[in-house]
Amino acid sequence: MIRVGIYGATGYAGIELVKLLQRHPQAKIVFATSRSEAGKSLADVYPTLINLPLVDPETVDPTQADVIFTCLPHGAAELVPIVRQALELGVRVVDFSDTFRLSDAGRYERHMGKTHPAPDLLRQTVYGMPEIHRERIHSAQLVGNTGCYPVTVILALHPLVQAGLLADPVVIADC
């Protein structure tokens, strides 16, 4: 059984993750955090979900989990300290924000328009697309979960890039 902790369990990504994990036969959610709903249970806030206490993230011991999911908003100030603490304690991390999706701090700054908050962690981050990085994800301590729009484009174009039919880099612009 894999013990899972979820930071930001009451936001959109967190709730969708809880829905998946509560049905997973090999996963057990051991903690779920929420600043705004701490003291309630998930079932109090979302009646179709499991009855698990929601706790303030400051009170959580990440070592209760084998892996934590950070489902915090893009740019959340508390994200990097949570990730650092978990990694230092040997807990694996899957981050749902855009913070660890790019492996290069310069590219992050160009695309996001701001300096990366933890460039030293980027070299150990694996982009969470198992169709392309399955082996690396298996052993990764830090996974940058894919975004919904990028994954659709990457999955469609990857076979063409692999076959040498598209020039590298491919740039997809929002029209």
C-alpha positions as CSV (number, residue, x, y, z in Angstrom):
1,M,0.0,0.0,0.0
2,I,1.4,3.4,-1.0
3,R,0.8,6.1,1.6
4,V,-0.2,9.4,0.0
5,G,-0.3,12.9,1.3
6,I,-2.1,15.8,-0.6
7,Y,-1.3,19.4,0.0
8,G,-4.1,21.6,-1.3
9,A,-6.7,18.8,-1.3
10,T,-9.8,21.1,-1.7
11,G,-8.8,22.9,-4.9
12,Y,-9.8,21.6,-8.3
13,A,-6.7,19.5,-8.9
14,G,-6.7,18.2,-5.3
15,I,-10.3,17.1,-5.5
16,E,-9.9,15.3,-8.8
17,L,-6.8,13.5,-7.3
18,V,-8.7,12.5,-4.2
19,K,-11.5,11.1,-6.5
20,L,-8.9,8.9,-8.3
21,L,-7.0,7.8,-5.2
22,Q,-10.0,6.9,-3.1
23,R,-10.7,4.2,-5.6
24,H,-7.1,3.1,-6.1
25,P,-6.6,-0.4,-4.5
26,Q,-2.9,0.3,-3.8
27,A,-3.1,3.9,-2.4
28,K,-4.2,5.1,1.0
29,I,-4.5,8.9,1.6
30,V,-2.9,9.5,5.0
31,F,-3.3,13.3,5.1
32,A,-5.0,16.0,3.2
33,T,-4.3,19.7,3.8
34,S,-6.4,22.8,3.3
35,R,-5.8,26.2,4.8
36,S,-9.4,27.4,4.4
37,E,-11.1,24.2,5.4
38,A,-8.8,22.9,8.2
39,G,-10.7,21.3,11.0
40,K,-13.4,19.9,8.7
41,S,-13.3,16.6,6.9
42,L,-13.2,16.1,3.1
43,A,-16.7,14.6,3.4
44,D,-17.9,17.8,5.1
45,V,-16.7,19.9,2.2
46,Y,-17.4,17.4,-0.6
47,P,-20.0,14.8,0.6
48,T,-19.1,12.3,-2.1
49,L,-15.5,12.0,-0.9
50,I,-13.9,10.0,1.9
51,N,-14.2,11.1,5.6
52,L,-10.6,12.3,6.1
53,P,-9.7,15.2,8.3
54,L,-8.4,18.3,6.6
55,V,-5.4,19.7,8.4
56,D,-3.4,22.9,8.1
57,P,-0.3,22.3,6.0
58,E,1.9,23.7,8.8
59,T,1.0,20.8,11.1
60,V,1.7,18.0,8.7
61,D,4.7,15.6,9.0
62,P,5.4,14.7,5.4
63,T,7.1,11.4,6.5
64,Q,3.6,10.0,7.1
65,A,3.5,9.5,3.4
66,D,5.6,7.7,0.8
67,V,4.7,10.3,-1.8
68,I,3.1,13.7,-1.6
69,F,1.1,15.5,-4.2
70,T,1.3,19.3,-4.1
71,C,-1.9,20.6,-5.6
72,L,-1.3,24.3,-4.8
73,P,-1.9,27.2,-7.1
74,H,0.8,28.3,-9.6
75,G,3.3,30.5,-7.8
76,A,2.1,29.6,-4.2
77,A,4.7,30.9,-1.8
78,E,4.6,27.8,0.4
79,L,5.2,25.3,-2.5
80,V,9.0,25.3,-2.6
81,P,9.5,25.0,1.2
82,I,7.0,22.0,1.2
83,V,8.8,20.4,-1.7
84,R,12.3,20.9,-0.2
85,Q,11.3,19.6,3.2
86,A,9.7,16.5,1.7
87,L,12.8,15.8,-0.5
88,E,15.2,16.3,2.4
89,L,13.1,13.7,4.4
90,G,13.2,11.2,1.5
91,V,9.5,11.6,0.5
92,R,8.8,11.6,-3.2
93,V,6.9,14.6,-4.6
94,V,4.6,15.0,-7.6
95,D,3.9,18.7,-8.1
96,F,0.7,19.8,-10.0
97,S,1.7,23.4,-10.4
98,D,3.8,24.8,-13.3
99,T,6.8,25.2,-11.1
100,F,8.7,22.0,-12.0
101,R,7.5,21.4,-15.5
102,L,10.6,22.9,-17.2
103,S,14.0,21.6,-16.5
104,D,15.9,24.8,-17.3
105,A,15.7,27.9,-15.2
106,G,16.4,30.2,-18.2
107,R,13.5,28.6,-20.2
108,Y,11.3,29.0,-17.1
109,E,12.1,32.7,-16.9
110,R,11.5,33.2,-20.6
111,H,8.2,31.4,-20.7
112,M,6.8,32.4,-17.3
113,G,8.2,35.9,-17.1
114,K,9.7,35.4,-13.6
115,T,12.8,33.9,-11.9
116,H,12.4,30.3,-10.9
117,P,12.0,30.0,-7.1
118,A,14.2,26.8,-6.8
119,P,16.5,26.4,-9.8
120,D,18.7,24.0,-7.9
121,L,15.8,21.5,-7.8
122,L,15.2,21.6,-11.6
123,R,18.1,19.2,-12.4
124,Q,16.4,16.4,-10.5
125,T,12.9,17.0,-11.8
126,V,11.3,14.6,-14.3
127,Y,8.4,15.7,-16.5
128,G,5.5,13.5,-15.5
129,M,4.6,12.1,-18.9
130,P,4.9,8.3,-18.6
131,E,4.3,7.8,-22.3
132,I,7.7,9.4,-22.8
133,H,9.5,9.3,-19.4
134,R,8.2,6.1,-17.8
135,E,11.6,4.8,-16.6
136,R,12.8,8.2,-15.2
137,I,9.5,8.7,-13.4
138,H,9.8,5.3,-11.7
139,S,13.0,6.4,-9.9
140,A,12.4,10.1,-9.6
141,Q,12.1,11.9,-6.3
142,L,10.5,15.0,-7.9
143,V,8.0,14.9,-10.7
144,G,6.6,17.9,-12.4
145,N,3.1,16.8,-13.4
146,T,2.0,17.7,-16.9
147,G,-0.4,20.5,-17.8
148,C,-3.6,19.6,-19.6
149,Y,-3.0,21.6,-22.7
150,P,0.7,20.8,-23.2
151,V,0.2,17.1,-22.8
152,T,-2.3,17.1,-25.7
153,V,0.2,18.8,-28.0
154,I,3.2,16.8,-26.8
155,L,1.5,13.4,-27.2
156,A,0.4,14.3,-30.7
157,L,3.8,15.7,-31.9
158,H,6.2,13.3,-30.1
159,P,6.0,10.5,-32.7
160,L,6.7,13.0,-35.4
161,V,9.7,14.4,-33.6
162,Q,11.0,10.9,-32.9
163,A,10.7,10.0,-36.6
164,G,12.6,13.2,-37.6
165,L,9.7,14.6,-39.4
166,L,9.6,17.9,-37.4
167,A,12.4,20.3,-36.7
168,D,13.4,20.8,-33.1
169,P,12.3,22.9,-31.3
170,V,8.6,23.0,-32.0
171,V,6.9,26.1,-30.8
172,I,3.1,26.1,-30.2
173,A,1.6,29.5,-29.8
174,D,-1.7,30.5,-28.4
175,C,-3.6,32.3,-31.1
